[in-house]
Amino acid sequence: MSVPEEEERLLPLAQRWPRASKFLLSGCAATVAELATFPLDLTKTRLQMQGEAALARLGDSARESAPYRGMVRTALGIVQEEGFLKLWQGVTPAIYRHIVYSGGRMVTYEHLREVVFGKSEDKHYPLWKSVIGGMMAGVVGQFLANPTDLVKVQMQMEGKRKLEGKPLRFRGVHHAFAKILSEGGIRGLWAGWVPNIQRAALVNMGVLTAFIIYSILSKYINFLFLQFRNFIFIIFQIHYSLCSGLVASILGTPADVIKSRIMNQPRDKQGRGLLYKSSTDCLVQAVQGEGFMSLYKGFLPSWLRMTPWSMVFWLTYEKIREMSGVSPF
């Protein structure tokens, strides 16, 4: 055995397999953030389905009998009618989704940044490269995670189906994957992938770009306000999270509404949707039947969720990278 090979075996795992380590570390950080903010995600999904005009074609009375109206009443309704723990219904596939999605997008983004785009001659990473890299990373990560997102959305609606007297579709997460696969094949697991990656591209463009700006400004804050840097970092992190979450929600909510409805729509025995032919068809039906603002159903819980999610994720991600010996993001 050569000396370099022996030296390589002595290196920490994070240095021997850097990409795999970054994938796992980002997945761990995303899991923590997802568990902390999942009730808002569930509330958002329930609001997005409320008053779905296309259901009238199937003679479904759910549109008229929907018991929820706003974010607070929706959350309280879930607790009162289904139980407190139902606020985390669908959290298992959501964790699966974020391990794949967050891990995939962070590894892809860093690969694009370091290998494909590279730094400029003055050793800086231009903002336009962050924008393009963020969008491409979001597309890759979300495409890989689409099956888990599909199961998450459908499981989040199981409690509402029970209240409406409809039979439950799944006995659990793995049964959901198996049933969708048996009815629609591999292709069925990627239902709604077009609006899903559109949303991911827009959200990542806003969030990752804002984080680059945050990273640059934080260095100046560290230099200029050394004595009060911890307090200023906290204030700045909150402000960054609010602003980036607002931009991401404005850009991504319409595509999020469309993908959620496509994923949750009833299907025939071949796995084909009974309400929408495509994402464009879903968009047209929503606007015609419910008005343009229907594309922003669930906007408030989506924004409120992105702020703590972003804070928990980035703070956890940077900390565990530091503890694991991986270079800062």
Sine and cosine of phi, psi and omega as CSV:
sin_phi,cos_phi,sin_psi,cos_psi,sin_omega,cos_omega
0.00,0.00,0.75,-0.66,-0.05,-1.00
-0.96,0.28,0.32,-0.95,0.00,-1.00
-0.89,0.45,-0.72,0.70,0.03,-1.00
-0.83,0.55,-0.61,0.79,0.01,-1.00
-0.92,0.39,-0.61,0.79,0.04,-1.00
-0.92,0.39,-0.66,0.76,0.01,-1.00
-0.91,0.42,-0.60,0.80,0.00,-1.00
-0.90,0.43,-0.60,0.80,0.00,-1.00
-0.92,0.40,-0.42,0.91,-0.01,-1.00
-0.99,0.10,-0.21,0.98,0.00,-1.00
-0.94,0.33,0.48,-0.88,0.09,-1.00
-0.87,0.49,0.43,-0.90,-0.02,-1.00
-0.85,0.53,-0.59,0.81,-0.04,-1.00
-0.89,0.46,-0.49,0.87,0.01,-1.00
-1.00,0.01,-0.46,0.89,0.01,-1.00
-0.97,0.26,-0.62,0.78,0.02,-1.00
-0.78,-0.63,0.96,0.28,-0.13,-0.99
-0.89,0.45,-0.65,0.76,-0.05,-1.00
-0.94,0.33,-0.68,0.74,0.05,-1.00
-0.89,0.46,-0.62,0.79,0.01,-1.00
-0.91,0.41,-0.68,0.73,0.01,-1.00
-0.91,0.42,-0.60,0.80,0.05,-1.00
-0.88,0.48,-0.74,0.67,-0.03,-1.00
-0.93,0.36,-0.64,0.77,-0.02,-1.00
-0.92,0.40,-0.67,0.74,0.03,-1.00
-0.93,0.37,-0.56,0.83,0.07,-1.00
-0.90,0.43,-0.63,0.77,0.05,-1.00
-0.90,0.43,-0.70,0.71,0.01,-1.00
-0.90,0.44,-0.64,0.77,0.01,-1.00
-0.92,0.39,-0.57,0.82,0.03,-1.00
-0.89,0.45,-0.69,0.72,0.04,-1.00
-0.88,0.47,-0.72,0.70,-0.01,-1.00
-0.91,0.42,-0.61,0.79,-0.03,-1.00
-0.92,0.38,-0.69,0.72,0.01,-1.00
-0.89,0.46,-0.59,0.81,-0.05,-1.00
-0.96,0.29,-0.48,0.88,-0.15,-0.99
-0.87,-0.49,0.08,1.00,-0.13,-0.99
-0.87,0.50,-0.62,0.79,0.02,-1.00
-0.80,0.60,-0.57,0.82,0.05,-1.00
-0.93,0.36,-0.57,0.82,0.04,-1.00
-0.92,0.38,-0.66,0.75,0.04,-1.00
-0.89,0.45,-0.69,0.73,0.03,-1.00
-0.87,0.48,-0.67,0.74,0.03,-1.00
-0.86,0.51,-0.73,0.69,-0.03,-1.00
-0.90,0.44,-0.67,0.75,0.02,-1.00
-0.89,0.46,-0.66,0.75,0.01,-1.00
-0.91,0.40,-0.59,0.81,-0.02,-1.00
-0.90,0.43,-0.48,0.88,-0.02,-1.00
-1.00,0.03,-0.23,0.97,-0.09,-1.00
-0.92,0.39,0.73,-0.68,0.05,-1.00
0.93,0.36,0.49,0.87,-0.04,-1.00
-0.91,0.42,0.94,-0.34,-0.12,-0.99
-0.89,0.46,-0.56,0.83,-0.07,-1.00
-0.90,0.43,-0.34,0.94,0.00,-1.00
-0.91,0.41,-0.39,0.92,-0.01,-1.00
-0.88,0.47,-0.46,0.89,0.01,-1.00
-0.91,0.42,-0.48,0.88,-0.01,-1.00
-1.00,-0.07,0.07,1.00,-0.03,-1.00
0.94,0.33,0.43,0.90,-0.03,-1.00
-0.99,0.14,0.79,-0.61,-0.03,-1.00
-1.00,0.02,0.06,1.00,-0.06,-1.00
-0.89,0.46,-0.49,0.87,-0.04,-1.00
-0.90,0.43,-0.65,0.76,-0.03,-1.00
-0.99,0.17,-0.45,0.89,-0.11,-0.99
-0.98,-0.20,0.21,0.98,-0.04,-1.00
-0.86,0.50,0.82,-0.57,-0.08,-1.00
-0.99,0.11,-0.17,0.98,-0.09,-1.00
-0.96,-0.27,0.51,-0.86,0.00,-1.00
-0.77,-0.64,-0.71,0.70,-0.03,-1.00
-0.81,-0.58,0.00,-1.00,-0.08,-1.00
-0.88,0.47,-0.76,0.65,-0.06,-1.00
-0.91,0.40,-0.72,0.70,0.00,-1.00
-0.91,0.42,-0.55,0.84,0.05,-1.00
-0.91,0.42,-0.75,0.66,-0.01,-1.00
-0.89,0.46,-0.71,0.70,0.01,-1.00
-0.90,0.43,-0.62,0.79,0.02,-1.00
-0.89,0.46,-0.64,0.77,0.03,-1.00
-0.89,0.46,-0.69,0.72,0.00,-1.00
-0.91,0.42,-0.71,0.70,-0.08,-1.00
-0.95,0.31,-0.63,0.77,-0.13,-0.99
-0.99,-0.12,-0.39,0.92,-0.06,-1.00
-0.86,-0.51,-0.36,0.93,-0.02,-1.00
0.93,-0.37,0.49,-0.87,-0.08,-1.00
-0.86,0.50,-0.68,0.73,-0.05,-1.00
-0.92,0.39,-0.29,0.96,0.03,-1.00
-0.94,0.35,-0.19,0.98,0.12,-0.99
-0.91,0.41,-0.27,0.96,0.04,-1.00
-0.94,-0.35,0.35,0.94,0.03,-1.00
-0.93,0.37,0.83,-0.55,-0.05,-1.00
1.00,-0.05,0.15,0.99,-0.06,-1.00
-0.94,0.33,-0.48,0.88,-0.01,-1.00
-0.89,0.45,-0.80,0.60,0.07,-1.00
-0.91,0.43,-0.44,0.90,0.06,-1.00
-0.91,0.41,-0.63,0.78,0.06,-1.00
-0.93,0.38,-0.69,0.73,0.08,-1.00
-0.82,0.57,-0.71,0.71,-0.05,-1.00
-0.88,0.48,-0.70,0.71,-0.07,-1.00
-0.97,0.25,-0.45,0.89,0.11,-0.99
-0.89,0.45,-0.70,0.71,0.01,-1.00
-0.95,0.30,-0.75,0.66,-0.09,-1.00
-0.92,0.38,-0.81,0.59,-0.04,-1.00
-0.92,0.40,-0.66,0.75,0.05,-1.00
-0.89,0.46,-0.70,0.71,-0.01,-1.00
-0.90,0.43,-0.70,0.72,-0.05,-1.00
-0.95,0.32,-0.61,0.80,-0.02,-1.00
-0.94,0.34,-0.67,0.74,0.03,-1.00
-0.91,0.42,-0.69,0.73,0.01,-1.00
-0.89,0.45,-0.70,0.72,-0.03,-1.00
-0.88,0.47,-0.72,0.70,-0.02,-1.00
-0.93,0.37,-0.54,0.84,0.07,-1.00
-0.92,0.40,-0.69,0.72,0.04,-1.00
-0.89,0.45,-0.66,0.75,-0.04,-1.00
-0.92,0.40,-0.66,0.75,-0.13,-0.99
-1.00,-0.01,-0.53,0.85,-0.13,-0.99
-0.96,-0.30,-0.74,0.67,-0.11,-0.99
-0.99,0.16,-0.83,0.55,-0.06,-1.00
-0.99,0.10,-0.77,0.63,-0.01,-1.00
0.96,0.29,0.21,-0.98,0.02,-1.00
-0.99,0.12,0.33,-0.94,0.04,-1.00
-0.97,0.26,0.01,-1.00,-0.05,-1.00
-0.89,0.45,-0.47,0.88,0.02,-1.00
-1.00,0.01,0.27,0.96,0.08,-1.00
0.94,0.34,0.32,0.95,0.06,-1.00
-0.96,-0.27,0.38,-0.92,0.01,-1.00
-0.96,-0.26,0.95,-0.30,-0.09,-1.00
-0.86,0.51,0.50,-0.87,-0.03,-1.00
-0.90,0.44,-0.60,0.80,-0.04,-1.00
-0.91,0.42,-0.50,0.87,0.07,-1.00
-0.95,0.32,-0.56,0.83,0.06,-1.00
-0.90,0.44,-0.65,0.76,-0.01,-1.00
-0.89,0.45,-0.78,0.62,-0.02,-1.00
-0.91,0.42,-0.70,0.71,0.00,-1.00
-0.88,0.47,-0.65,0.76,0.02,-1.00
-0.90,0.44,-0.67,0.74,0.02,-1.00
-0.91,0.42,-0.71,0.71,-0.01,-1.00
-0.91,0.41,-0.64,0.77,0.02,-1.00
-0.91,0.42,-0.65,0.76,0.03,-1.00
-0.89,0.45,-0.64,0.77,0.01,-1.00
-0.89,0.45,-0.74,0.68,-0.02,-1.00
-0.89,0.45,-0.76,0.65,-0.04,-1.00
-0.88,0.47,-0.68,0.74,-0.05,-1.00
-0.96,0.29,-0.58,0.82,0.05,-1.00
-0.88,0.47,-0.68,0.73,0.02,-1.00
-0.91,0.42,-0.56,0.83,-0.10,-1.00
-1.00,-0.05,0.03,1.00,-0.10,-1.00
-0.83,0.56,-0.68,0.73,0.01,-1.00
-0.85,0.53,-0.65,0.76,0.01,-1.00
-0.94,0.34,-0.57,0.82,0.05,-1.00
-0.91,0.41,-0.64,0.77,0.03,-1.00
-0.87,0.50,-0.74,0.68,0.01,-1.00
-0.91,0.42,-0.64,0.77,0.01,-1.00
-0.85,0.52,-0.76,0.65,-0.03,-1.00
-0.88,0.48,-0.71,0.71,-0.04,-1.00
-0.93,0.38,-0.60,0.80,0.03,-1.00
-0.95,0.31,-0.50,0.87,0.05,-1.00
-0.91,0.42,-0.40,0.91,-0.02,-1.00
-1.00,-0.09,-0.01,1.00,-0.04,-1.00
-0.90,0.44,-0.63,0.78,0.01,-1.00
-0.89,0.45,-0.62,0.78,0.02,-1.00
-0.94,0.35,-0.62,0.78,0.06,-1.00
-0.87,0.50,-0.65,0.76,0.00,-1.00
-0.90,0.43,-0.65,0.76,0.02,-1.00
-0.91,0.42,-0.53,0.85,-0.01,-1.00
-1.00,0.10,0.05,1.00,0.03,-1.00
0.98,0.18,0.29,0.96,0.01,-1.00
-1.00,-0.04,0.48,-0.87,0.02,-1.00
-0.94,0.35,0.58,-0.82,0.05,-1.00
-0.94,0.33,0.58,-0.81,-0.06,-1.00
-1.00,0.07,-0.49,0.87,-0.14,-0.99
-0.72,-0.70,0.47,-0.88,0.10,-0.99
-1.00,-0.06,-0.27,0.96,0.00,-1.00
0.06,-1.00,-0.08,-1.00,-0.08,-1.00
-0.88,0.47,-0.76,0.65,-0.08,-1.00
-0.94,0.34,-0.54,0.84,0.09,-1.00
-0.91,0.41,-0.59,0.81,0.03,-1.00
-0.88,0.47,-0.73,0.68,0.04,-1.00
-0.87,0.50,-0.72,0.69,-0.04,-1.00
-0.90,0.44,-0.65,0.76,-0.04,-1.00
-0.93,0.37,-0.70,0.71,0.02,-1.00
-0.89,0.46,-0.66,0.76,0.00,-1.00
-0.91,0.40,-0.64,0.77,-0.03,-1.00
-0.95,0.32,-0.53,0.85,-0.04,-1.00
-1.00,0.07,-0.63,0.77,-0.09,-1.00
-0.89,-0.45,-0.03,1.00,-0.04,-1.00
0.95,0.31,-0.14,-0.99,0.03,-1.00
-0.84,0.54,-0.63,0.77,-0.02,-1.00
-0.88,0.47,-0.54,0.84,-0.01,-1.00
-0.90,0.44,-0.45,0.89,0.02,-1.00
-0.95,0.31,-0.24,0.97,0.01,-1.00
-0.95,-0.32,0.41,0.91,0.09,-1.00
-0.88,0.48,0.72,-0.69,0.02,-1.00
0.98,0.21,0.25,0.97,-0.09,-1.00
-0.94,0.34,-0.47,0.88,-0.03,-1.00
-0.90,0.43,-0.85,0.53,0.05,-1.00
-0.91,0.42,-0.42,0.91,0.00,-1.00
-0.91,0.41,-0.72,0.69,0.00,-1.00
-0.97,0.26,-0.45,0.89,0.10,-1.00
-0.89,0.45,-0.71,0.70,0.03,-1.00
-0.88,0.47,-0.72,0.69,-0.05,-1.00
-0.88,0.48,-0.65,0.76,0.00,-1.00
-0.89,0.46,-0.70,0.71,-0.03,-1.00
-0.93,0.36,-0.68,0.73,0.00,-1.00
-0.90,0.43,-0.71,0.70,-0.01,-1.00
-0.93,0.38,-0.55,0.83,0.07,-1.00
-0.85,0.53,-0.68,0.73,-0.01,-1.00
-0.96,0.27,-0.74,0.67,-0.11,-0.99
-0.94,0.34,-0.76,0.65,-0.04,-1.00
-0.93,0.37,-0.60,0.80,0.04,-1.00
-0.91,0.42,-0.68,0.73,0.04,-1.00
-0.88,0.47,-0.58,0.81,0.00,-1.00
-0.93,0.36,-0.58,0.81,0.05,-1.00
-0.89,0.46,-0.70,0.71,0.04,-1.00
-0.88,0.48,-0.68,0.73,0.03,-1.00
-0.87,0.50,-0.68,0.73,-0.03,-1.00
-0.90,0.44,-0.65,0.76,0.01,-1.00
-0.91,0.41,-0.75,0.67,-0.03,-1.00
-0.91,0.40,-0.54,0.84,-0.02,-1.00
-0.90,0.44,-0.51,0.86,0.03,-1.00
-0.92,0.39,-0.63,0.77,0.03,-1.00
-0.94,0.35,-0.61,0.79,0.04,-1.00
-0.90,0.44,-0.66,0.75,0.01,-1.00
-0.88,0.47,-0.58,0.82,-0.02,-1.00
-0.98,0.20,-0.67,0.75,-0.11,-0.99
-1.00,0.09,-0.51,0.86,-0.10,-0.99
-0.81,-0.58,0.82,0.57,-0.09,-1.00
-0.85,0.52,-0.64,0.77,-0.09,-1.00
-0.93,0.38,-0.56,0.83,-0.08,-1.00
-0.92,-0.39,0.40,0.92,-0.17,-0.98
-0.90,0.43,-0.61,0.79,-0.03,-1.00
-0.89,0.45,-0.71,0.70,0.02,-1.00
-0.91,0.42,-0.69,0.73,-0.02,-1.00
-0.91,0.40,-0.61,0.79,0.03,-1.00
-0.87,0.50,-0.67,0.74,-0.01,-1.00
-0.90,0.44,-0.73,0.68,0.02,-1.00
-0.88,0.47,-0.68,0.73,-0.02,-1.00
-0.92,0.39,-0.61,0.79,0.01,-1.00
-0.91,0.42,-0.67,0.74,0.03,-1.00
-0.89,0.46,-0.71,0.70,0.00,-1.00
-0.90,0.45,-0.69,0.72,0.03,-1.00
-0.88,0.48,-0.69,0.72,-0.04,-1.00
-0.91,0.42,-0.65,0.76,0.03,-1.00
-0.89,0.46,-0.73,0.69,-0.06,-1.00
-0.94,0.35,-0.72,0.69,-0.02,-1.00
-0.92,0.39,-0.60,0.80,0.05,-1.00
-0.91,0.41,-0.61,0.79,0.03,-1.00
-0.90,0.43,-0.74,0.68,0.01,-1.00
-0.88,0.47,-0.71,0.70,-0.02,-1.00
-0.90,0.45,-0.62,0.78,0.00,-1.00
-0.94,0.35,-0.65,0.76,0.03,-1.00
-0.89,0.46,-0.69,0.73,-0.03,-1.00
-0.96,0.26,-0.63,0.78,-0.19,-0.98
-0.99,-0.14,-0.28,0.96,-0.09,-1.00
-0.88,0.48,-0.72,0.70,0.01,-1.00
-0.82,0.57,-0.72,0.70,0.02,-1.00
-0.92,0.40,-0.54,0.84,0.03,-1.00
-0.92,0.39,-0.66,0.75,0.04,-1.00
-0.88,0.47,-0.72,0.70,-0.04,-1.00
-0.90,0.44,-0.72,0.69,-0.03,-1.00
-0.92,0.40,-0.59,0.81,0.01,-1.00
-0.91,0.42,-0.65,0.76,-0.02,-1.00
-0.94,0.34,-0.64,0.77,0.04,-1.00
-0.90,0.43,-0.66,0.76,-0.01,-1.00
-0.93,0.38,-0.55,0.84,-0.09,-1.00
-1.00,-0.05,-0.14,0.99,-0.08,-1.00
-0.90,0.43,0.53,-0.85,0.06,-1.00
-0.90,0.43,0.49,-0.87,-0.06,-1.00
-0.76,-0.65,0.40,-0.92,0.04,-1.00
-0.99,0.14,-0.09,-1.00,-0.07,-1.00
-0.92,0.40,-0.33,0.94,0.03,-1.00
-1.00,-0.04,0.05,1.00,0.03,-1.00
1.00,0.10,0.16,0.99,0.01,-1.00
-1.00,0.08,0.64,-0.77,-0.03,-1.00
-0.92,0.40,0.63,-0.78,-0.01,-1.00
-1.00,-0.08,-0.24,0.97,-0.06,-1.00
-0.97,-0.26,-0.65,0.76,-0.13,-0.99
-0.78,-0.63,0.68,-0.73,0.04,-1.00
-0.99,0.11,-0.49,0.87,-0.05,-1.00
-0.32,-0.95,0.06,-1.00,0.05,-1.00
-0.92,0.39,-0.56,0.83,0.05,-1.00
-0.91,0.42,-0.67,0.74,0.04,-1.00
-0.88,0.47,-0.66,0.76,0.04,-1.00
-0.90,0.44,-0.68,0.73,0.03,-1.00
-0.87,0.50,-0.74,0.67,-0.03,-1.00
-0.90,0.44,-0.70,0.71,-0.02,-1.00
-0.90,0.43,-0.63,0.78,0.00,-1.00
-0.91,0.42,-0.72,0.70,-0.03,-1.00
-0.93,0.37,-0.69,0.72,-0.02,-1.00
-0.93,0.37,-0.64,0.77,-0.09,-1.00
-1.00,0.03,-0.43,0.90,-0.09,-1.00
-0.79,-0.61,-0.14,0.99,-0.03,-1.00
0.99,-0.11,0.31,-0.95,-0.07,-1.00
-0.87,0.49,-0.61,0.79,-0.07,-1.00
-0.93,0.36,-0.18,0.98,0.09,-1.00
-0.89,0.45,-0.40,0.92,0.03,-1.00
-0.94,0.34,-0.18,0.98,0.01,-1.00
-0.91,-0.41,0.36,0.93,0.12,-0.99
-0.91,0.42,0.71,-0.70,-0.04,-1.00
0.99,0.13,0.18,0.98,-0.04,-1.00
-0.88,0.47,-0.73,0.69,-0.09,-1.00
-0.89,0.45,-0.79,0.61,0.04,-1.00
-0.90,0.43,-0.48,0.88,0.06,-1.00
-0.90,0.43,-0.71,0.70,0.01,-1.00
-0.93,0.38,-0.73,0.69,-0.02,-1.00
-0.88,0.47,-0.52,0.86,0.02,-1.00
-0.96,0.26,-0.62,0.78,-0.07,-1.00
-0.90,0.44,-0.54,0.84,-0.03,-1.00
-0.90,0.43,-0.85,0.53,0.04,-1.00
-0.92,0.38,-0.54,0.84,0.01,-1.00
-0.88,0.48,-0.72,0.69,-0.01,-1.00
-0.90,0.44,-0.68,0.73,0.00,-1.00
-0.89,0.46,-0.76,0.65,-0.04,-1.00
-0.90,0.44,-0.68,0.73,-0.05,-1.00
-0.90,0.44,-0.81,0.59,-0.10,-0.99
-0.93,0.38,-0.64,0.77,0.03,-1.00
-0.91,0.41,-0.68,0.74,0.03,-1.00
-0.92,0.38,-0.68,0.73,-0.04,-1.00
-0.88,0.47,-0.73,0.69,0.00,-1.00
-0.91,0.42,-0.61,0.79,-0.04,-1.00
-0.93,0.36,-0.71,0.70,-0.04,-1.00
-0.96,0.29,-0.45,0.89,0.12,-0.99
-0.91,0.41,-0.68,0.74,0.01,-1.00
-0.90,0.44,-0.69,0.73,-0.01,-1.00
-0.92,0.39,-0.47,0.88,-0.05,-1.00
-1.00,-0.03,-0.03,1.00,0.02,-1.00
0.99,0.16,0.30,0.95,0.04,-1.00
-1.00,-0.04,0.61,-0.79,-0.02,-1.00
-0.87,0.50,0.51,-0.86,0.01,-1.00
-0.86,0.51,0.44,-0.90,-0.02,-1.00
-0.92,0.40,0.00,0.00,0.00,0.00
